[in-house]
Amino acid sequence: QVQLVESGGGLVQAGGSLRLSCAASGSRFSIYAMGWYRQAPGKQRELVAVITSGGSTNYADSVKGRFTISRDNAKNTVYLQMNSLKPEDTAAYYCNAHRGVGAYEYDYWGQGTQVTVSS
């Protein structure tokens, strides 16, 4: 079992920056792929960025070059550095921990943190 708590959201002007943090409790954080997702009002939840247990990263096209995901396994924490924010980045941001496949697949979610970018 993994519990995830996000922090760092808030209100920022377009062009500004925020850093989201997701603190994980429970065992074996390092074996999980960690991801950030977001959901804007009236839209489906979408993947923003993911970092594997080995440190490989992948980003949505809409955030490439602006957002950076990283993890600190010693602190059981994953981060999302968001630069050059745009109003369309406004959403609730959720942290996800994932491991395994099929019958042995595990997914955990945080409660979300709101990011609002004003124009």
CORVEN-V922203 format. One record per pair of residues at least 24 apart in sequence whose C-alpha atoms are under 7 Angstrom apart, sorted by the first residue. I is the first residue (numbers start at 1). J is the second residue. Records with the same first field share a line. If there is no record, write none. Layout:
# CORVEN-V922203
I = J, J
This chain:
# CORVEN-V922203
1 = 26
2 = 26, 27, 108
4 = 95, 109, 110
5 = 110, 111
6 = 95, 110, 112, 113
7 = 113
9 = 113, 114, 115
10 = 114, 115, 116
11 = 115, 116, 117
12 = 116, 117, 118
13 = 117, 118, 119
14 = 84, 85, 86, 87, 117, 118, 119
15 = 84, 85, 86
16 = 83, 84, 85
17 = 82, 83, 84, 85
18 = 81, 82, 83
19 = 79, 80, 81, 82
20 = 79, 80, 81
21 = 77, 78, 79, 80
22 = 77, 78, 79, 95
23 = 76, 77, 78
24 = 76, 77
29 = 73, 76
30 = 73
32 = 97, 98, 99
33 = 97, 98, 99
34 = 96, 97, 98
35 = 95, 96, 97
36 = 93, 94, 95, 96
37 = 93, 94, 95
38 = 91, 92, 93, 94
39 = 91, 92, 93
40 = 90, 91, 92
85 = 117
86 = 117
87 = 117, 118, 119
89 = 117
90 = 115, 116, 117
91 = 115, 116
